[in-house]
Amino acid sequence: MVDPTTYAMHGYRITSSIELPGAPLGDGPAEIVVDAEACRPVALDAPRGRVLGQSTSTDAHRGWSLAEQAGGYLFRISGMCEFVISPDLRSVQCVRDPSIDPAMMGILIVGNLINVILTLDGKLGLHASAVVERQTDTAVAFVGDRGWGKSTSAALLCARGARMLTDDLLRVDLIDGRAVAYRGTLEPRLRDSAPSILTANVDVGIGRTVDGRTALQVEACQADRVELLRIAVPLLSDSARVTSRRASASEALLSLSGLARLVLTDAVLQTQQFHLTASLVEAIDVTIVNIPVSGVSSSALADELYDCVFASA
């Protein structure tokens, strides 16, 4: 735990007594206050109350559950931590299981907790990393599931000259018919399993994270929000070069809905998120991008990918 620090991310000013890795600093009055409350055993099952969403544990990932209770909401990551969220979403009390490294809490806050708050606040949070083209100040987002190459693709484009907008979670609003993307965490974290061709042209990491990834120091976008040019769904392939095609409206909607970070069970939240996603698909191109993992140099791959996703910038 550290002295309370204010961060500006995903359109919120967040004051936290837990360090938030990679989050840009902010100023002004806090809209969300995050406090470390206790260290005690965290249950494996779902909390009491009306369950709004949940996922089961796997060999690689802990399950989670979100419930509405009389005093607000409780978001639990099984056996790791839980977050007690006030009804107005402006106050969060954190509980950490004694078995969990305290440094892990910051990673869970900037990814999982903020995604929950966005959802409860009626906002759209995509499982995406995004970068900004420096000449036009427009962004491209890479959307995908774990291990699909979102962070690695974003880092590769940063090595090519783009600026980092966010890693792993992206808030998108529609304002006057235009898609607007918000700045989030600014340090891409790469898995060890990332293909070497995607990482060979990426700058040296600044260290290992507590969840076993490599954090990178890249040039960051300074704006709080920018226009979103398109969404790219990366697919690692054995093709000889980067290729792309525009997804149909139905394919884009199915892809983005199926790649949501939160598996919601509440009908009201499901409907709300579906309409937000459908509106976004109507306003922006969604492109399927095939990225080769061999047979081309890393620098050539960076050039091809940059030209492909920023073609209309």
LUMLO-843023 format. One record per residue: x, y, z of N, C-alpha, C in turn; residue in three letters. Coordinates in steps of 0.1 Angstrom, whole numbers, plus 2048, in hexadecimal, padded with zeros to 3 digits. Example, Ala and Ser with C-alpha at 12.3 -4.5 7.8 and 13.67 -1.06 7.14 Angstrom:
! LUMLO-843023
8847C784E87B7D384E8847DF84EALA;8807EA8478897F584788180084FSER;
//
This chain:
! LUMLO-843023
8087F480080080080080980C800MET;8058177F880C8237F780382F7FBVAL;80983B7FC8018467FE7F78487F2ASP;7EB84C7F57E184D7EA7E78567DEPRO;7E58507D27EA8567C67DE8577BDTHR;7DD8627B57D28647AC7D786179ETHR;7CF8587977D28547897C7859780TYR;7CA85B7737C085E7697BF85375FALA;7B584B75F7B48407557A683C753MET;7A383874679683474278B83E745HIS;78F84B744785856747782859755GLY;78985275E78685476D79385A773TYR;79186277E79C86578779B85C793ARG;7A58547957A584979F7B084C7A9ILE;7AC84D7B57B684F7C07B78417C7THR;7C383C7C87C582E7CD7D182E7D7SER;7CF8277E27D98247EB7E18187E7SER;7DE8127DC7E58067D67EB80B7C9ILE;7F88097C77FF80E7BB7F98077AFGLU;7F680F7A57F080A7987FA80A78DLEU;8007FE78A80B7FE780807803773PRO;81080C76D80D81075F80381A75EGLY;7FC81E7687F18287677F6836767ALA;7F183F75E7F584C75E7F085476APRO;7F985D76F7F586577A7EB870776LEU;7E28747807D887E77D7D8888789GLY;7CF8927877CD89C7927BF89F793ASP;7BB8A779D7AD8AB79F7A78A27A9GLY;79A8A47AC79389C7B679088E7B0PRO;7918847B978F8767B57808747B2ALA;77E86C7A87718677A576F8597AAGLU;77A8517AC77A8447B27858437BCILE;78283E7C878C83D7D278E82E7D5VAL;79A8297D479D81B7D67A681A7E3VAL;7A18127ED7A88107F97AB8027FCASP;7B77FF8027BA7F28067B47F0814ALA;7AB7E78167A37E68227A97DB82BGLU;7AC7CF8267AF7C482F7B77B9827ALA;7BD7B082E7C37A48297BD798831CYS;7B579182A7AF7858307AB77B825ARG;7A876F8297A576481F799768816PRO;79B76680979076980078A75C7FBVAL;77D75C7FB77674F7F877774C7E9ALA;77473F7E677573A7D876773B7D1LEU;75D73B7D974F73B7D374A7497D1ASP;73F74A7CA7397577C773475E7D4ALA;73476B7D572F7727E07207727E1PRO;71B7757ED70C7767EE7077827E6ARG;6FA7817E36F478C7DC6EF7887CEGLY;6EB7917C66E778E7B86F378E7AFARG;6F67827AA7027807A26FF787794VAL;709790790708797783711791779LEU;71B78977D72478377372E77B77AGLY;73377077473D76877A74475F770GLN;75075A77375775176B75D746774SER;75F73A76F765730777774730776THR;77A72A78078972978078D71F776SER;7997217707A07177687AE71576DTHR;7B670D7667C370A76A7CC717769ASP;7C87207607D072C75D7CB739764ALA;7BE7397677B874576C7AE742778HIS;7AE74C7817A474B78C79774F787ARG;78C74978D77F74D78A77B75A791GLY;77176178D76D76D79375D76D794TRP;75877679C74977879D7477867A1SER;73B78B79D7377987A07287987A5LEU;72679D7B071879D7B67147AA7BBALA;7077AD7B97017B97BF6FC7B67CDGLU;7007BE7D76FC7BC7E56F57C97EAGLN;6F17C87F66E97D37FC6F27E07FDALA;6FF7DE7FF7087E980170F7ED7F4GLY;70B7E87E97137EB7DC7157DE7D5GLY;7227DC7D17267D07C97327CA7CFTYR;7347BD7CD7407B67D17457AE7C5LEU;7527B17C27587AB7B77647A27BDPHE;7637957BA76C78B7C17747847B6ARG;7817837B778977A7AF78D76F7B9ILE;7887637B57887587BF7967557C5SER;7967557D27A27527DA7AD75C7D9GLY;7AB7687D27B57727D07B277F7D7MET;7A67857D47A37927D97947947D7CYS;78F79F7DD7827A37DA7817B27DCGLU;7787B97D57767C77D57687CA7D9PHE;7667D27E37597D67E87577E47E2VAL;74D7E57D974B7F17D173E7F87D6ILE;73F8057D873380C7DD72880D7D2SER;71C8107D67118107CC71381A7C1PRO;71A8267C571C8307BB72982E7B3ASP;7308237B673C81E7AF7488277B2LEU;7478307BC75283A7BE75B8367C9ARG;75982B7D07618277DB7638187DASER;7708137DC7738057DB77C8017E7VAL;7787F77EE7807F17F97867E47F4GLN;7937E27F579A7D67F079D7CD7FBCYS;79B7C07F879F7B58027A87AC7FAVAL;7B47A98007BE7A07FA7BF793802ARG;7BF7887FB7C277B8027D177B806ASP;7D47768117E27758167EC76E80DPRO;7E77658047EF75E7FB7F37667EFSER;7ED7727ED7F07797E17FA7847E3ILE;8037867DA80D7907DA80679E7DAASP;8097A77E48037B47E48047BC7D6PRO;80F7B97CF8117C07C38077BC7B8ALA;8017B17BA7F77AC7B07EB7B47B0MET;7E87BB7BB7DB7C27BD7DA7CD7B2MET;7E57D47B07E57DF7A67E17DA799GLY;7E77CF7947E37C97877D57C6786ILE;7CF7C07917C17BC7917B87C8791LEU;7BC7D37977B47DF7977B37E578AILE;7BF7E77837BF7EE7767B87E676BVAL;7B87D976D7B27D17637A47CD766GLY;7A37C47707967BE77478C7C877BASN;7917CE7857877D778D7827E2784LEU;78B7E977D7877F577477D7F076AILE;77F7E47647767DF75B7687DD761ASN;7677D876D75B7D67747547E4776VAL;75B7EE77A7567FB77D750801770ILE;7587FF7657538047587467FE754LEU;7457F17567387E975372D7EE75BTHR;72F7EF7687247F477172080276FLEU;72A80A76972881876672181A759ASP;71E80F75271881074572181473AGLY;72E81173B73881473173D80772BLYS;74380871F7487FD7187577FB71ALEU;75B7F072076A7ED72176D7E1719GLY;7767E370F77A7D87077877D170CLEU;7887C57097957BD70C79F7C0701HIS;7A67CC7037AD7D16F87B97D96FCALA;7C47D96F47CF7E36F57CE7EC6E9SER;7D27F96EB7D08036E17DC80C6E0ALA;7DF8106D47EA81A6D17E58256C9VAL;7EC8306C97E983C6C27F38406B7VAL;7EE8436AB7F78476A07FB8566A3GLU;8088596A380D8666A780987169EARG;80786E6918048796887F687E688GLN;7ED87468B7DE87768A7D8877698THR;7DF8726A27D98716AF7CC8696AFASP;7CB85E6A77C08556A77C68476ABTHR;7BD83F6B17C18336B87BC8276B0ALA;7C381C6B27BF80E6AD7BF8056B9VAL;7B57FD6BB7B57F46C67B67E66C1ALA;7BE7DE6C87BF7CF6C67B67C86D0PHE;7AC7C16CC7A37BB6D57A57AB6D4VAL;7A57A56DF7A77966DE7A77906ECGLY;7A77836EC7A777C6F97B577B6FEASP;7B77747097C577370F7CE76B705ARG;7DA7717037E376A6FB7E176C6ECGLY;7D87756E87D67776D97E07816D3TRP;7E87886DB7F17916D67ED7A06D7GLY;7E47A36DF7E07B26E07EB7BB6E5LYS;7F17B76F07FC7C06F68087BF6EDSER;80B7B46E78177B26DF8167BA6D2THR;80A7BA6CC8077C26C08087D16C3SER;8037D56CE8047E36D28127E76D4ALA;81A7DF6DB8287E26DE8307E26D1ALA;82D7D96C88347D96BB8317E76B3LEU;8257EC6B48227F86AD8288046B5LEU;82A8036C283180E6C984080E6C5CYS;8468026C28538026BD8548086AFALA;8498086A884980E69B84581D69BARG;8428226A783F8316A88328356AEGLY;82982B6B181C82F6B781E8316C6ALA;8148376CC81483A6DA80A8316E1ARG;80D82C6ED8058236F47F982B6FAMET;7ED8256F87E182B6FE7DC82370ALEU;7DC8167097D880E7147DC7FF711THR;7DD7F871C7E07E971B7D67E1722ASP;7D07D871A7C77CD71F7B97D1722ASP;7B67DE7257A97E37277A77F0721LEU;79C7F271979A7FE71178C803713LEU;78A80F71877C81571977A81C70CARG;76E81970676A8206F975C8266FCVAL;75B8336F974E83A6F974A83E6EBASP;73E83F6E87398466DB7358546DFLEU;73B85E6D973886C6DB7358726CEILE;7298776CC72587D6BF7288746B3ASP;7258676B572785D6AB7358586A8GLY;73F85E6B074D85A6AE7518516BAARG;75A8476B775F83F6C276B8466C8ALA;76B8476D577584E6DD77B8446E6VAL;7898426E67908396EE7978406F9ALA;79783A70579D8417117AB83B715TYR;7B384371A7C083F71E7BF83672BARG;7C782B72B7C78227377D582073CGLY;7D981373F7E68107437F0811737THR;7FC81673980581A72E81181172DLEU;81180673481D7FC7338177EF72EGLU;81A7EC7218167DF71D81D7D4724PRO;8167C972781C7BE72E81B7B1725ARG;8267AC7228277A171882979471FLEU;82278A71982377C71E830776718ARG;83676D72084276671B83F75E70EASP;83275A70C82E75270182D7596F4SER;82E7676F582D76F6E883776B6DEALA;8337696D183D7656C784876E6C6PRO;8547696C48607716C486077B6B8SER;85A7786AD8597826A285278E6A6ILE;84978D6B08417996B48487A16BELEU;85279B6C58597A26D08677A66CCTHR;86D7A16C187B7A46BE87D7B36BCALA;8737BA6B78757C96B48707D26BFASN;86C7CB6CA8677D36D68727D66DFVAL;8717E26E587C7E76EE87D7DE6FAASP;8887DF70188B7D670D8817D9718VAL;87C7CF71F8737D17298797D8735GLY;8707DE73D8747E57498747DC755ILE;86F7D075486F7C775F8647BD75EGLY;8657B376785A7A876884F7AD771ARG;8437AA76D8387AD7768357A277FTHR;82D7A478982A79A79382278E78DVAL;81B79178281478677B81C77F770ASP;82978177183277976883377E75AGLY;83078B75783279074A83D79B749ARG;84079F73D84B7A973C8447B7739THR;8467C17428417CE74084A7D6737ALA;8457DE72D84D7E572484B7F4727LEU;8567FC72485680A72485480F716GLN;84981571384681A705841828706VAL;84282F6FB83D83D6FB82E83D6FDGLU;82984570681B845709813851703ALA;80784F7007FE85A6FC7FB863708CYS;7FC8707057FA87A7107EB87E711GLN;7E387C7077D58807077CD876710ALA;7C387B7177BA87371E7B186A716ASP;7AE86F70A7A58687017A886C6F2ARG;7A68636E97A88666DB79D85F6D3VAL;79C8626C679385B6BD79884D6BAGLU;78F8446BA7938366B77908346A8LEU;79A8316A079982F69279382168ELEU;79881769479380969179780069DARG;7907F469C7937E96A57997DE69DILE;7A47D86A17AA7CD69A7AA7C16A3ALA;7A67B669D7A67A96A47B27A169FVAL;7BD7A06A77C97996A27C778A6A2PRO;7CC7846977CC7756977DA771692LEU;7E176A69B7EF7666977EE75A68DLEU;7F575B6827F475167880174E671SER;80174466880D74166180E747653ASP;806752651806759645814760642SER;817764636824769633825778636ALA;81977F63881978D63B80C791642ARG;80C79D6478007A264D7F57A3643VAL;7E979D6467DD79F63D7D27A3646THR;7C87A96407BC7AE6487B07AE640SER;7A47AD6467987AF64078E7B5649ARG;7857BD64477B7C364D7707B9651ARG;76D7B865D7637AF6627557B465FALA;74C7AB65C73E7B065A7387B5667SER;72D7BC6677277C16737247B667DALA;71E7AB67871B7A0681727799687SER;73179767E73D79168374479968DGLU;7457A668B74B7B06947447AF6A2ALA;7367AF6A172F7AF6AE7317A26B5LEU;7317976AE73378A6B574178A6BBLEU;74B78F6B375978E6B875B7966C4SER;7567A36C47587AC6D07507A76DCLEU;7447A26DA73C79D6E57427906EBSER;7487886E274E77B6E775B77D6EEGLY;7617896EC76E78B6F276E7946FELEU;76279670376079E70F76779871BALA;76D7A172377579C72F76B79773AARG;75F79D73B75679974574B79173FLEU;74978574573E77D74173278074AVAL;72978874571D78D74D71278374CLEU;70B7827576FF7797586F278175ATHR;6F478E75E6E97977616E379C753ASP;6D679A7516D079D7446D17AC741ALA;6D07B574B6D07C37496DE7C7744VAL;6E87C374B6F67C67476FA7C073ALEU;6F57B47376F87AD72A6F27B671FGLN;6E67BA7216DF7C27166E67CF714THR;6EA7D571F6F17E271E6FE7E1717GLN;7067D771A7137D57147117D1705GLN;7077C97027057C66F47017D26ECPHE;6F97DB6F16F57E76E97017F06E8HIS;7097F16F27157F96F171F7F46E6LEU;7207E76E67297E06DC7237E26CETHR;7167E06CC7107E16BF7117EF6BAALA;70F7F96C37118076BE71F80A6BASER;7298046C17378066BD73A8006AFLEU;7357F46AD7377ED6A07317F5695VAL;7267FC69772080468D72881168AGLU;73081569373882269274682068DALA;74B81468D75A81268B75C805684ILE;76880567D76C7F96767727EF680ASP;76E7E267E7757D768577C7CF67BVAL;7897CD67C7917C76727987BA678THR;7977AF67179E7A36747AC7A366EILE;7B67A36777C47A46727CC797674VAL;7D179166A7D978566B7E878A66CASN;7EE7856777FC78A67980577D679ILE;80F77D66F81877266E82177167BPRO;82476467E82D76268983B75D685VAL;83D75C67884A75867384B75C664SER;85775C65F85975E65085B76D64DGLY;85B77665685D78465386478A65FVAL;86C79465C87479B66786A7A3670SER;86F7A567C8677AC6868647BA681SER;86E7C167C86C7CF6778637D066CSER;8647C666285A7C665784C7C365CALA;84B7BA66683E7B766B8387C4672LEU;8407CB67983B7D86808367E2675ALA;83E7E366A83A7EC65F82C7E8659ASP;82B7DB65681F7D66508137D8659GLU;8157D466680A7D566F8067E4671LEU;80F7ED67280D7FB673805800667TYR;8097FD65C80380264F7F57FC64EASP;7F37F06537E67E96527DC7EF65BCYS;7DF7F16677D57F66717D2805670VAL;7DD80C66C7DB81B66B7D982065CPHE;7D48166547D38196457CB826642ALA;7C082864A7B78346487BA83F651SER;7C583F6597C88496627CC85665BALA;
//
